[in-house]
Amino acid sequence: MSKVDVEVEFTGLFREICKRNSCSLKVNGSLTLSALVGRIGELLGISFKEKLGVDKGKHDEESFIVIVNGRVVQGANFNKTSIKPGDHVIFGPSLVGGG
């Protein structure tokens, strides 16, 4: 099986953190969203898990959102969501707010 790209897009603050709008990662098979975050960190030379605040294995929906193929990943599913070749993943600021 050949490796296929997963397209990753960064919006808002994540563009500043990652110093780019997007990146592509070669994957073979599937990996968890948590593992993808680790791979992004390796590619960019930053601790992306720490920057997201998921280095402790938690995803706080008030801090950021992750959208995989047009669907928002809920906090509890962050470590359960599988990313496969051809997927499109977006990291962005949270849409939760008060007012």
C-alpha positions as CSV (number, residue, x, y, z in Angstrom):
1,M,0.0,0.0,0.0
2,S,1.5,3.4,-1.0
3,K,1.5,6.3,1.3
4,V,-1.2,9.0,0.7
5,D,-1.4,12.6,2.0
6,V,-3.6,13.8,4.8
7,E,-4.2,17.5,4.2
8,V,-4.0,19.6,7.4
9,E,-5.2,23.2,7.5
10,F,-4.4,25.7,10.3
11,T,-6.7,28.7,10.9
12,G,-6.6,31.6,13.3
13,L,-4.0,31.4,16.0
14,F,-2.8,28.0,14.7
15,R,-1.5,29.7,11.6
16,E,0.7,31.8,13.9
17,I,1.7,28.8,16.1
18,C,2.6,26.7,13.0
19,K,3.9,29.5,10.9
20,R,2.0,28.2,7.9
21,N,-1.6,27.8,6.6
22,S,-1.4,24.1,5.9
23,C,0.7,21.0,5.5
24,S,0.5,17.5,4.0
25,L,1.5,14.4,5.8
26,K,2.1,11.0,4.2
27,V,0.3,8.2,6.0
28,N,0.1,4.5,5.4
29,G,-3.2,3.1,6.7
30,S,-4.8,5.0,9.6
31,L,-3.7,6.7,12.7
32,T,-5.5,8.4,15.6
33,L,-6.1,12.1,15.7
34,S,-3.8,12.3,18.7
35,A,-1.0,10.5,16.7
36,L,-1.6,13.0,13.8
37,V,-1.0,15.9,16.2
38,G,2.3,14.3,17.3
39,R,3.3,13.9,13.6
40,I,2.5,17.5,12.9
41,G,4.7,18.5,15.8
42,E,7.6,16.4,14.4
43,L,7.2,17.9,10.9
44,L,7.1,21.5,12.2
45,G,9.6,21.1,14.9
46,I,7.3,22.2,17.6
47,S,5.4,20.6,20.5
48,F,2.0,20.8,18.8
49,K,0.4,18.7,21.5
50,E,1.5,21.1,24.1
51,K,0.4,24.1,22.1
52,L,-3.0,22.6,21.7
53,G,-3.1,21.7,25.4
54,V,-3.6,18.0,24.7
55,D,-0.2,16.8,26.0
56,K,-2.2,15.4,28.9
57,G,-4.5,13.5,26.6
58,K,-7.5,15.9,26.9
59,H,-9.2,18.1,24.3
60,D,-10.8,21.2,25.7
61,E,-13.4,22.3,23.2
62,E,-13.3,25.8,24.6
63,S,-9.6,26.1,23.5
64,F,-9.8,24.9,19.9
65,I,-11.8,22.8,17.4
66,V,-10.8,20.1,15.1
67,I,-12.8,19.4,12.0
68,V,-12.2,16.1,10.1
69,N,-13.8,15.9,6.6
70,G,-16.3,18.6,7.5
71,R,-17.3,17.1,10.9
72,V,-16.4,18.7,14.2
73,V,-14.6,16.2,16.5
74,Q,-16.1,16.4,20.0
75,G,-13.7,16.5,22.9
76,A,-14.3,12.9,24.1
77,N,-13.6,11.6,20.6
78,F,-10.2,13.3,20.2
79,N,-8.2,10.2,21.1
80,K,-10.7,7.8,19.3
81,T,-11.0,9.5,15.9
82,S,-9.1,7.7,13.1
83,I,-7.4,9.7,10.3
84,K,-7.0,7.9,7.0
85,P,-5.3,8.7,3.7
86,G,-7.2,11.4,1.8
87,D,-8.7,13.0,4.9
88,H,-8.8,16.8,5.4
89,V,-8.2,18.0,9.0
90,I,-8.7,21.6,10.2
91,F,-7.4,23.0,13.4
92,G,-9.0,26.3,14.5
93,P,-10.0,28.5,17.4
94,S,-13.0,27.5,19.3
95,L,-16.4,28.7,18.3
96,V,-17.6,28.6,21.9
97,G,-18.1,32.0,23.5
98,G,-20.3,34.1,25.6
99,G,-21.9,37.4,25.1
